[in-house]
Each structure stands twice: as structure tokens, then as C-alpha cells.
């Protein structure tokens, strides 16, 4: 059974930074492409960032490009999302996902096989 546990969310001021972590257990972490999605109240879950199994390829939503950075540490079985220059419209519950079959970056929600429980990020103006 694969488990994903997000952490690092909280309250930040506009212009500030947070780093989210996604710890994966139950299977070999390096087998999975990883991604971050977010869901604001009343909205659908949307793609934020993704990283390939090897870590060589990344993809970002236009709304976060240049501000967020996704990374992975296979030795720690953990994926990260560094969020800088935060804005109030970044407020959402952030979820990490693991894709066991993708060989590149995975940007479509339905392609992810496992999800964490989510962590709240709130950005005040």
C-alpha cells in the first residue's frame, strides 16, 4: 500500500515563501513520477507542477511558473514544492500525487494513482 503524506502548509503573507513536502512510503519512490495539484474552495483540483521519475524533466502551470519549484530526493523518498512570491490566489489545499506508469512528467489529474490527504496553504494580502 502506497501512502503519501504532505506537510509544510500554513499561513504566509503575500510575497512570502513556503516549502511543501510529500513523503512517500510503501513502494520504491524512484518508480513514481510525482506531481502537485491544488484545490481552492468551489473550484476543481488543478495542476501545479510535476517532475519525472528521473528528476530530469519538470512542468509547471503558467500561474506558478517562475515562482514555484518542484524537486525530489529519492534518498529521502520525498518530493518538494518550493513556493516563493506567494500571492493570495495561491490559497488552496495542496495535494501531491504519484504516477506509477508515467515515464515523463504527468500533468493530468486522472493519470495519478495515489494521492495524499492535502495540506492547507493560506496567503494573506
VEXMAR-448531 format. One line per 2 residues: number of its first residue (from 1); their letters; for each residue x negated, y negated, z negated of N, C-alpha, C, O. Coordinates in nm, 2 decimals. Each point is the difference from the previous one (the first is absolute). Last residue first. Layout:
NUM	A	X:Y:Z:X:Y:Z:X:Y:Z:X:Y:Z; ...;
// end
This chain:
125	XX	0.31:-3.89:-0.22:-0.04:-0.12:0.07:-0.05:-0.11:-0.09:-0.05:-0.11:0.05; 0.05:0.67:-0.10:0.07:-0.12:-0.04:-0.06:-0.12:0.08:-0.12:0.00:0.03;
123	XX	0.15:0.56:0.02:-0.08:-0.11:0.03:0.08:-0.13:-0.03:0.10:-0.02:0.07; -0.10:0.59:-0.17:0.07:-0.12:-0.01:-0.09:-0.12:0.02:-0.09:-0.01:-0.08;
121	XX	0.12:0.59:0.13:-0.08:-0.12:0.02:0.09:-0.12:0.01:0.09:-0.01:0.08; -0.05:0.56:-0.25:0.05:-0.13:0.03:-0.10:-0.10:0.01:-0.09:-0.01:-0.09;
119	XX	0.08:0.55:0.21:-0.04:-0.09:-0.10:0.04:-0.14:0.04:-0.01:-0.04:0.11; 0.11:0.61:0.01:0.01:-0.14:0.03:-0.05:-0.08:-0.12:0.00:0.04:-0.12;
117	XX	0.02:0.45:0.21:0.12:-0.05:-0.06:0.01:-0.15:0.02:0.11:-0.06:-0.02; -0.37:0.39:0.38:-0.01:-0.03:-0.14:0.13:-0.07:-0.05:0.10:-0.01:0.08;
115	XX	-0.15:0.37:0.35:0.01:-0.14:-0.05:-0.03:-0.01:-0.15:0.04:0.09:-0.07; -0.10:0.25:0.56:0.01:-0.01:-0.15:0.00:-0.15:-0.03:-0.06:-0.08:0.07;
113	XX	0.06:0.22:0.38:0.05:0.12:-0.06:0.02:-0.01:-0.15:0.09:0.06:-0.06; -0.09:-0.40:0.53:-0.06:0.03:-0.13:0.07:0.12:-0.07:0.12:0.00:0.00;
111	XX	0.02:-0.21:0.42:-0.11:0.10:0.02:-0.07:0.03:-0.13:-0.09:0.09:0.00; 0.45:-0.41:0.05:0.05:0.14:0.00:-0.11:0.10:0.02:0.02:0.12:-0.02;
109	XX	-0.10:-0.60:0.02:0.04:0.05:-0.13:0.03:0.15:0.00:-0.04:0.07:-0.09; -0.31:-0.32:0.43:0.15:0.03:-0.01:0.03:0.07:-0.13:-0.06:0.10:-0.03;
107	XX	-0.39:-0.21:0.18:0.07:-0.13:-0.04:0.15:0.02:-0.01:0.07:-0.09:-0.04; -0.59:0.34:0.04:0.15:0.04:0.00:0.07:-0.12:-0.04:0.00:-0.04:-0.12;
105	XX	-0.52:0.17:0.33:0.08:-0.08:-0.09:0.15:0.03:0.02:0.04:0.02:0.12; -0.34:0.37:0.02:-0.04:-0.14:0.01:0.08:-0.07:-0.11:0.02:0.05:-0.10;
103	XX	0.05:0.41:0.15:-0.15:-0.01:0.02:-0.05:-0.14:0.01:-0.12:-0.03:-0.01; 0.58:0.30:-0.22:-0.06:-0.10:0.08:-0.15:0.00:0.01:-0.07:0.02:-0.10;
101	XX	0.36:0.27:-0.18:-0.03:0.04:0.13:-0.06:-0.10:0.09:-0.06:0.03:0.11; 0.20:-0.08:-0.58:-0.09:0.12:0.00:-0.03:0.04:0.15:-0.09:0.08:0.01;
99	XX	0.22:-0.55:-0.30:0.04:0.07:0.12:-0.10:0.12:0.02:-0.12:-0.02:0.02; 0.30:-0.33:-0.44:-0.10:0.08:0.05:0.05:0.08:0.12:0.11:0.06:-0.01;
97	XX	0.00:-0.56:-0.29:0.04:0.13:0.07:-0.12:0.07:0.05:-0.11:-0.05:0.03; 0.28:-0.38:-0.40:-0.10:0.07:0.08:0.05:0.13:0.05:0.09:0.06:-0.06;
95	XX	0.15:-0.55:-0.10:0.00:0.14:-0.01:-0.12:0.05:0.09:-0.03:-0.05:0.10; 0.26:-0.42:-0.37:-0.10:0.05:0.10:-0.01:0.15:-0.02:-0.02:0.05:-0.12;
93	XX	0.40:-0.47:0.03:-0.06:0.13:-0.06:-0.09:0.06:0.11:0.04:0.02:0.12; 0.02:-0.56:-0.14:0.07:0.13:0.04:-0.05:0.11:-0.09:-0.09:-0.02:-0.07;
91	XX	-0.05:-0.52:0.24:0.07:0.07:-0.11:0.08:0.12:0.05:0.08:-0.02:0.09; -0.33:-0.31:0.18:-0.06:0.13:-0.02:0.07:0.08:-0.11:-0.03:0.12:-0.03;
89	XX	0.14:-0.58:0.15:0.07:0.10:0.08:-0.08:0.14:0.00:0.05:0.09:0.07; -0.23:-0.47:-0.31:0.13:0.05:-0.06:0.07:0.10:0.09:0.06:0.09:-0.06;
87	XX	-0.59:-0.11:0.11:0.11:-0.10:0.02:0.13:0.06:-0.07:0.01:0.12:-0.02; -0.60:-0.05:0.01:0.14:0.05:-0.02:0.10:-0.12:0.02:-0.03:-0.11:-0.03;
85	XX	-0.48:0.20:0.09:0.08:-0.11:0.05:0.15:0.04:0.00:0.07:-0.02:0.10; -0.34:0.45:-0.13:-0.04:-0.13:-0.03:0.09:-0.10:0.06:0.09:0.03:0.08;
83	XX	-0.14:0.53:-0.21:0.09:-0.11:0.05:-0.05:-0.13:-0.05:0.00:-0.03:-0.12; -0.15:0.58:0.20:-0.04:-0.13:-0.06:0.08:-0.11:0.06:0.01:-0.01:0.13;
81	XX	0.05:0.56:-0.19:0.05:-0.12:0.08:-0.05:-0.12:-0.08:0.06:-0.04:-0.10; -0.20:0.61:0.11:0.01:-0.13:-0.06:0.07:-0.10:0.10:-0.01:0.02:0.13;
79	XX	-0.06:0.55:-0.26:0.01:-0.10:0.10:0.02:-0.13:-0.07:0.06:-0.01:-0.11; -0.28:0.51:-0.05:0.08:-0.12:-0.03:-0.01:-0.09:0.13:-0.10:-0.02:0.06;
77	XX	-0.16:0.43:-0.24:0.14:0.03:0.05:0.09:-0.11:-0.01:0.12:0.01:-0.05; -0.60:0.00:-0.03:0.09:-0.02:-0.11:0.14:0.03:0.03:0.09:-0.02:-0.08;
75	XX	-0.44:0.08:0.39:-0.06:0.06:-0.12:0.09:-0.02:-0.12:0.00:0.08:-0.09; 0.10:-0.28:0.52:0.03:0.15:-0.01:-0.06:0.06:-0.12:0.06:0.10:-0.05;
73	XX	0.11:-0.60:0.17:-0.12:0.06:-0.06:0.03:0.15:-0.02:0.07:0.04:-0.10; 0.13:-0.49:0.41:0.02:0.13:-0.07:-0.13:0.04:-0.05:-0.11:-0.03:0.05;
71	XX	0.41:-0.44:0.14:-0.12:0.08:0.00:0.03:0.13:-0.07:0.11:0.02:-0.06; 0.12:-0.53:0.27:0.02:0.14:-0.04:-0.14:0.07:0.00:-0.08:-0.02:0.09;
69	XX	0.25:-0.52:-0.12:-0.10:0.09:0.05:0.03:0.14:-0.06:0.01:0.01:-0.12; 0.22:-0.55:0.22:0.00:0.13:-0.07:-0.10:0.09:0.06:-0.03:-0.01:0.12;
67	XX	0.08:-0.43:0.05:0.02:-0.02:-0.14:-0.01:0.13:-0.08:-0.06:0.00:-0.11; 0.03:-0.03:0.60:-0.09:-0.10:-0.05:0.01:-0.03:-0.15:-0.09:-0.07:-0.05;
65	XX	0.51:0.29:0.26:-0.13:0.00:0.06:-0.08:-0.12:-0.04:0.04:-0.11:0.00; 0.43:0.21:-0.11:-0.11:0.02:-0.10:-0.14:0.00:0.06:-0.10:-0.01:-0.08;
63	XX	0.51:-0.03:0.34:0.03:-0.09:-0.11:-0.11:0.01:-0.11:-0.01:-0.09:-0.08; 0.03:0.38:0.47:-0.05:-0.14:0.04:0.01:-0.09:-0.12:-0.08:-0.09:-0.02;
61	XX	-0.01:0.60:-0.07:0.11:-0.08:0.05:-0.04:-0.14:0.03:-0.10:-0.04:-0.07; -0.26:0.44:0.10:0.07:-0.09:-0.09:0.12:-0.06:0.07:0.01:-0.02:0.12;
59	XX	-0.42:0.45:-0.11:0.10:-0.07:0.07:0.08:-0.09:-0.10:0.02:0.05:-0.11; -0.51:0.28:0.20:0.10:-0.07:-0.09:0.10:-0.07:0.09:-0.03:-0.04:0.12;
57	XX	-0.42:0.43:-0.10:0.11:-0.08:0.06:0.10:-0.05:-0.10:0.04:0.07:-0.09; -0.42:0.20:-0.04:-0.06:-0.08:0.11:0.11:-0.09:0.07:-0.04:-0.10:0.05;
55	XX	0.09:0.45:-0.41:-0.02:-0.14:-0.04:-0.05:-0.09:0.10:-0.03:-0.12:-0.02; 0.17:0.60:0.03:-0.14:-0.03:-0.01:-0.03:-0.13:-0.06:-0.11:-0.03:-0.04;
53	XX	0.56:0.16:0.11:-0.06:0.10:-0.08:-0.15:-0.04:-0.03:-0.05:0.01:-0.11; 0.34:-0.42:0.25:-0.01:0.13:0.05:-0.07:0.09:-0.10:-0.05:-0.04:-0.11;
51	XX	0.37:-0.40:0.00:-0.14:0.04:0.02:-0.01:0.15:0.05:0.08:0.08:-0.06; 0.29:-0.55:0.00:-0.03:0.14:0.01:-0.15:0.02:0.02:-0.06:-0.08:0.06;
49	XX	0.49:-0.31:-0.22:-0.14:0.03:0.04:-0.02:0.15:0.00:0.07:0.08:-0.07; 0.37:-0.31:0.04:-0.09:-0.10:-0.04:-0.14:0.03:0.06:-0.06:-0.08:0.07;
47	XX	0.63:0.21:0.02:-0.15:0.03:0.01:-0.08:-0.12:-0.04:0.03:-0.11:0.03; 0.48:0.19:-0.22:-0.08:-0.05:0.12:-0.14:0.04:-0.01:-0.06:0.01:-0.11;
45	XX	0.60:0.09:-0.09:-0.14:0.02:-0.02:-0.08:-0.03:0.13:0.04:0.05:0.10; 0.43:-0.30:-0.17:-0.05:0.13:0.02:-0.15:0.01:-0.03:-0.07:-0.11:-0.01;
43	XX	0.41:-0.24:-0.24:-0.06:0.02:0.13:-0.05:0.15:0.01:-0.01:0.07:-0.10; 0.22:-0.29:-0.29:0.09:-0.02:0.11:-0.06:0.03:0.14:0.06:-0.03:0.10;
41	XX	-0.40:-0.06:-0.48:0.14:0.02:-0.03:0.08:-0.03:0.13:-0.01:-0.10:0.06; -0.48:0.26:0.03:0.05:-0.11:-0.07:0.15:0.02:-0.02:0.06:0.08:0.07;
39	XX	-0.50:0.24:0.05:0.14:-0.01:0.01:0.05:-0.11:-0.09:-0.01:0.01:-0.13; -0.47:0.23:0.39:0.07:-0.08:-0.11:0.14:-0.01:0.03:0.05:0.00:0.12;
37	XX	-0.53:0.32:0.00:0.12:-0.06:0.05:0.06:-0.08:-0.12:-0.05:0.01:-0.11; -0.44:0.27:0.27:0.08:-0.08:-0.09:0.12:-0.07:0.07:-0.01:-0.05:0.11;
35	XX	-0.34:0.52:-0.02:0.06:-0.13:0.04:0.07:-0.07:-0.12:0.03:0.07:-0.10; -0.39:0.37:0.31:0.07:-0.07:-0.11:0.05:-0.13:0.04:-0.05:-0.06:0.10;
33	XX	-0.13:0.59:0.07:0.00:-0.14:0.04:0.09:-0.07:-0.11:0.10:0.06:-0.04; -0.34:0.42:-0.06:0.11:-0.09:0.02:-0.04:-0.14:0.05:-0.09:-0.06:-0.04;
31	XX	-0.20:0.44:-0.10:0.09:0.05:0.10:0.11:-0.10:0.05:0.06:0.02:0.10; -0.38:-0.08:-0.47:-0.06:-0.04:0.13:0.09:0.06:0.11:-0.03:-0.04:0.12;
29	XX	0.13:0.14:-0.58:0.03:-0.14:0.04:-0.04:-0.03:0.14:0.07:-0.07:0.07; 0.07:0.55:-0.28:-0.13:-0.07:0.04:0.04:-0.14:0.06:0.06:-0.01:0.10;
27	XX	0.29:0.20:-0.45:-0.06:0.05:0.12:-0.13:-0.08:0.03:-0.03:-0.10:-0.07; 0.26:0.03:-0.34:0.07:0.12:0.05:-0.05:0.06:0.13:0.02:0.12:0.02;
25	XX	-0.02:-0.66:-0.20:-0.04:0.13:-0.06:0.08:0.11:0.07:0.10:-0.02:0.06; -0.24:-0.55:-0.03:0.06:0.12:0.07:-0.05:0.13:-0.07:-0.12:0.01:-0.02;
23	XX	0.18:-0.59:-0.06:-0.07:0.12:-0.04:0.07:0.12:0.05:0.12:0.02:-0.02; -0.15:-0.56:0.12:0.09:0.11:0.02:-0.08:0.13:-0.02:-0.08:0.03:0.09;
21	XX	0.07:-0.62:-0.19:-0.07:0.13:0.01:0.11:0.11:0.02:0.11:-0.01:-0.05; -0.18:-0.57:0.10:0.08:0.12:-0.02:-0.08:0.12:0.02:-0.09:0.01:0.09;
19	XX	-0.01:-0.55:-0.21:-0.05:0.12:0.07:0.09:0.12:-0.04:0.01:0.03:-0.12; 0.02:-0.61:0.16:0.03:0.12:-0.08:-0.06:0.11:0.08:-0.02:0.00:0.13;
17	XX	0.02:-0.59:-0.15:-0.04:0.13:0.05:0.05:0.11:-0.09:0.01:-0.02:-0.12; 0.13:-0.54:0.25:-0.08:0.09:-0.08:-0.02:0.14:0.07:0.03:0.01:0.11;
15	XX	0.24:-0.39:0.05:-0.14:-0.02:0.02:-0.09:0.09:-0.08:-0.12:0.01:0.02; 0.60:-0.08:-0.22:-0.03:-0.02:0.14:-0.15:-0.04:0.02:-0.05:-0.09:-0.07;
13	XX	0.15:0.37:-0.36:0.04:-0.13:0.05:-0.04:-0.01:0.15:-0.08:0.07:0.05; 0.22:0.38:-0.34:-0.11:-0.08:0.05:0.05:-0.13:0.04:0.12:-0.01:0.04;
11	XX	0.02:0.51:-0.31:0.03:-0.14:0.03:-0.12:-0.08:0.04:-0.10:0.01:-0.07; 0.14:0.54:0.14:0.03:-0.10:-0.11:0.04:-0.13:0.05:0.05:-0.01:0.11;
9	XX	-0.30:0.54:0.02:0.10:-0.10:0.03:0.01:-0.09:-0.12:-0.05:0.02:-0.11; -0.22:0.38:0.13:-0.07:-0.12:0.03:0.10:-0.12:0.03:-0.04:-0.11:0.02;
7	XX	0.09:0.67:0.08:-0.02:-0.09:-0.12:-0.06:-0.13:0.05:-0.04:-0.01:0.12; 0.28:0.53:0.05:-0.04:-0.14:0.03:-0.02:-0.07:-0.14:0.06:0.03:-0.10;
5	XX	-0.05:0.51:0.28:0.03:-0.09:-0.11:-0.06:-0.14:0.03:-0.13:-0.01:0.00; 0.27:0.53:0.23:-0.06:-0.13:0.02:0.04:-0.09:-0.11:0.12:-0.01:-0.03;
3	XX	-0.15:0.58:0.15:0.05:-0.12:-0.08:-0.08:-0.12:0.03:-0.12:0.00:0.01; 0.23:0.54:0.19:-0.07:-0.12:0.01:0.07:-0.11:-0.08:0.12:-0.02:0.01;
1	X	-0.13:0.58:-0.04:0.08:-0.12:0.00:-0.09:-0.12:0.00:-0.08:-0.02:-0.09;
// end
